[in-house]
Amino acid sequence: KAHRNVTLSLPEPLLRRFRIYAASRNKSMTSLMTEAISTMIGQEHELEEARDRFMERIRNAPDRGTGGKIRWTRDDLHER
């Protein structure tokens, strides 16, 4: 894989903590950033796929005999 350098600007206290964090795990800051970005993008992709599956289920929901119309009120449902 080809790599490209990028410039990242972080507040000094965060950068200091990040360096310590990376060193304590014997990892480079680059590898940690790569992991973090990959995780964020992967999670976003998973959420999009889950949303698409959910919307597909809604669009293809079986008819439950209502003809798509709600014929009851909240009070009807909570009648005691």
ZANU-973789 format. One line per 2 residues: number of its first residue (from 1); their letters; for each residue x, y, z of N, C-alpha, C. Coordinates in nm, 4 decimals, m for minus. Example, Ala and Ser with C-alpha at 12.3 -4.5 7.8 and 13.67 -1.06 7.14 Angstrom:
1 = AS = 1.3190:m0.5690:0.7800:1.2300:m0.4500:0.7800:1.3200:m0.3300:0.7800 | 1.2850:m0.2250:0.7080:1.3670:m0.1060:0.7140:1.2900:0.0030:0.7870 $
END
This chain:
1 = KA = 0.0841:m0.1187:0.0000:0.0000:0.0000:0.0000:0.0882:0.1245:0.0000 | 0.0501:0.2183:m0.0800:0.1234:0.3447:m0.0822:0.0753:0.4316:0.0326 $
3 = HR = 0.1666:0.5000:0.0923:0.1326:0.5902:0.2023:0.1636:0.7328:0.1607 | 0.0850:0.8259:0.2125:0.1096:0.9678:0.1875:0.1154:1.0381:0.3205 $
5 = NV = 0.2039:1.1314:0.3305:0.2147:1.2111:0.4524:0.1055:1.3169:0.4545 | 0.0522:1.3396:0.5724:m0.0453:1.4463:0.5925:m0.0009:1.5274:0.7130 $
7 = TL = m0.0465:1.6495:0.7186:m0.0163:1.7347:0.8333:m0.1386:1.7365:0.9235 | m0.1158:1.7113:1.0493:m0.2229:1.7084:1.1471:m0.1872:1.8072:1.2570 $
9 = SL = m0.2795:1.8936:1.2882:m0.2561:1.9922:1.3920:m0.3388:1.9550:1.5150 | m0.2704:1.9336:1.6271:m0.3376:1.8969:1.7515:m0.2980:1.9943:1.8608 $
11 = PE = m0.3865:2.0172:1.9563:m0.3474:2.0991:2.0712:m0.2308:2.0304:2.1438 | m0.1371:2.1100:2.1915:m0.0158:2.0570:2.2551:m0.0446:1.9564:2.3672 $
13 = PL = m0.1384:1.9835:2.4584:m0.1641:1.8848:2.5644:m0.2127:1.7500:2.5096 | m0.2960:1.7542:2.4069:m0.3445:1.6303:2.3468:m0.2312:1.5560:2.2770 $
15 = LR = m0.1476:1.6297:2.2058:m0.0345:1.5693:2.1372:0.0589:1.5016:2.2363 | 0.0855:1.5671:2.3467:0.1735:1.5107:2.4500:0.1142:1.3797:2.5039 $
17 = RF = m0.0150:1.3820:2.5352:m0.0821:1.2610:2.5863:m0.0847:1.1502:2.4812 | m0.1022:1.1893:2.3543:m0.1054:1.0924:2.2455:0.0302:1.0236:2.2304 $
19 = RI = 0.1382:1.1019:2.2382:0.2731:1.0440:2.2296:0.2951:0.9418:2.3415 | 0.2545:0.9777:2.4615:0.2699:0.8874:2.5768:0.1844:0.7627:2.5570 $
21 = YA = 0.0614:0.7830:2.5111:m0.0302:0.6714:2.4861:0.0315:0.5744:2.3856 | 0.0815:0.6266:2.2751:0.1410:0.5421:2.1708:0.2642:0.4691:2.2248 $
23 = AS = 0.3499:0.5409:2.2946:0.4722:0.4799:2.3469:0.4403:0.3701:2.4475 | 0.3394:0.3924:2.5304:0.3058:0.2931:2.6323:0.2514:0.1643:2.5708 $
25 = RN = 0.2064:0.1725:2.4470:0.1545:0.0544:2.3767:0.2529:0.0040:2.2721 | 0.3715:0.0665:2.2703:0.4773:0.0297:2.1757:0.4268:0.0378:2.0314 $
27 = KS = 0.3519:0.1439:2.0031:0.2971:0.1654:1.8693:0.3328:0.3053:1.8246 | 0.3312:0.3247:1.6943:0.3550:0.4589:1.6419:0.2234:0.5366:1.6433 $
29 = MT = 0.2370:0.6674:1.6454:0.1166:0.7501:1.6394:0.0468:0.7276:1.5055 | 0.1236:0.7056:1.3994:0.0653:0.6799:1.2675:m0.0198:0.5539:1.2690 $
31 = SL = 0.0323:0.4462:1.3284:m0.0459:0.3217:1.3300:m0.1727:0.3375:1.4131 | m0.1638:0.4113:1.5244:m0.2837:0.4338:1.6060:m0.3863:0.5188:1.5318 $
33 = MT = m0.3406:0.6208:1.4606:m0.4333:0.7046:1.3838:m0.4972:0.6233:1.2719 | m0.4186:0.5378:1.2062:m0.4724:0.4526:1.1008:m0.5810:0.3618:1.1561 $
35 = EA = m0.5553:0.3003:1.2718:m0.6549:0.2134:1.3348:m0.7816:0.2918:1.3699 | m0.7633:0.4093:1.4290:m0.8784:0.4894:1.4725:m0.9636:0.5331:1.3534 $
37 = IS = m0.8995:0.5780:1.2476:m0.9729:0.6238:1.1297:m1.0441:0.5057:1.0632 | m0.9748:0.3933:1.0528:m1.0361:0.2742:0.9934:m1.1576:0.2303:1.0739 $
39 = TM = m1.1469:0.2345:1.2059:m1.2587:0.1971:1.2924:m1.3769:0.2906:1.2725 | m1.3503:0.4215:1.2693:m1.4584:0.5184:1.2497:m1.5302:0.4953:1.1174 $
41 = IG = m1.4532:0.4753:1.0112:m1.5130:0.4555:0.8798:m1.5893:0.3233:0.8758 | m1.5337:0.2199:0.9367:m1.6013:0.0906:0.9415:m1.7324:0.0981:1.0163 $
43 = QE = m1.7331:0.1686:1.1289:m1.8567:0.1822:1.2068:m1.9615:0.2586:1.1278 | m1.9189:0.3625:1.0584:m2.0119:0.4410:0.9768:m2.0742:0.3516:0.8696 $
45 = HE = m1.9911:0.2710:0.8057:m2.0387:0.1810:0.7010:m2.1380:0.0792:0.7583 | m2.1068:0.0235:0.8748:m2.1970:m0.0727:0.9386:m2.3310:m0.0081:0.9727 $
47 = LE = m2.3278:0.1156:1.0222:m2.4524:0.1861:1.0541:m2.5361:0.2106:0.9292 | m2.4699:0.2482:0.8198:m2.5416:0.2721:0.6949:m2.6064:0.1427:0.6456 $
49 = EA = m2.5324:0.0315:0.6527:m2.5884:m0.0960:0.6093:m2.7061:m0.1385:0.6974 | m2.6948:m0.1189:0.8280:m2.8045:m0.1534:0.9201:m2.9272:m0.0676:0.8898 $
51 = RD = m2.9062:0.0605:0.8660:m3.0176:0.1496:0.8324:m3.0846:0.1043:0.7029 | m3.0033:0.0687:0.6035:m3.0590:0.0233:0.4756:m3.1402:m0.1050:0.4930 $
53 = RF = m3.0889:m0.1994:0.5744:m3.1634:m0.3231:0.5991:m3.2955:m0.2938:0.6692 | m3.2927:m0.2038:0.7676:m3.4133:m0.1670:0.8420:m3.5170:m0.1035:0.7488 $
55 = ME = m3.4722:m0.0106:0.6652:m3.5651:0.0559:0.5737:m3.6219:m0.0436:0.4719 | m3.5407:m0.1377:0.4278:m3.5893:m0.2403:0.3349:m3.6971:m0.3256:0.4011 $
57 = RI = m3.6768:m0.3609:0.5291:m3.7783:m0.4384:0.6018:m3.9076:m0.3599:0.6157 | m3.8967:m0.2311:0.6403:m4.0167:m0.1471:0.6526:m4.0908:m0.1424:0.5188 $
59 = RN = m4.0152:m0.1216:0.4104:m4.0784:m0.1129:0.2783:m4.1451:m0.2443:0.2377 | m4.0901:m0.3552:0.2826:m4.1425:m0.4861:0.2426:m4.2153:m0.5574:0.3562 $
61 = AP = m4.2647:m0.4817:0.4517:m4.3356:m0.5418:0.5649:m4.4633:m0.6088:0.5157 | m4.4940:m0.7254:0.5716:m4.6175:m0.7941:0.5297:m4.7414:m0.7165:0.5745 $
63 = DR = m4.8480:m0.7323:0.4976:m4.9746:m0.6691:0.5324:m5.0299:m0.7362:0.6577 | m5.0634:m0.6585:0.7565:m5.1170:m0.7119:0.8821:m5.2682:m0.6947:0.8903 $
65 = GT = m5.3308:m0.6778:0.7748:m5.4756:m0.6681:0.7703:m5.5290:m0.5280:0.7944 | m5.4412:m0.4297:0.7990:m5.4871:m0.2933:0.8238:m5.5025:m0.2141:0.6954 $
67 = GG = m5.4517:m0.2670:0.5867:m5.4561:m0.1922:0.4614:m5.3723:m0.0662:0.4683 | m5.2801:m0.0637:0.5607:m5.1927:0.0524:0.5745:m5.2547:0.1665:0.6523 $
69 = KI = m5.3720:0.1457:0.7087:m5.4413:0.2520:0.7831:m5.4452:0.2170:0.9310 | m5.4198:0.3143:1.0151:m5.4328:0.2960:1.1599:m5.5744:0.3375:1.1970 $
71 = RW = m5.6498:0.2429:1.2500:m5.7907:0.2684:1.2790:m5.8173:0.2750:1.4296 | m5.7153:0.2936:1.5085:m5.7333:0.3017:1.6527:m5.6634:0.4261:1.7040 $
73 = TR = m5.7001:0.4640:1.8237:m5.6383:0.5809:1.8856:m5.5505:0.5348:2.0013 | m5.4747:0.6245:2.0513:m5.3908:0.5941:2.1674:m5.4792:0.5535:2.2851 $
75 = DD = m5.5890:0.6257:2.3012:m5.6814:0.5933:2.4106:m5.7375:0.4518:2.3967 | m5.7664:0.4086:2.2730:m5.8161:0.2726:2.2507:m5.7118:0.1703:2.3000 $
77 = LH = m5.5877:0.1967:2.2719:m5.4814:0.1028:2.3093:m5.4597:0.0974:2.4603 | m5.4847:0.2096:2.5268:m5.4560:0.2161:2.6706:m5.5820:0.2110:2.7564 $
79 = ER = m5.6920:0.1660:2.6958:m5.8172:0.1547:2.7684:m5.8028:0.0515:2.8800 | m5.8548:0.0819:2.9969:m5.8413:m0.0104:3.1103:m5.9759:m0.0588:3.1540 $
END
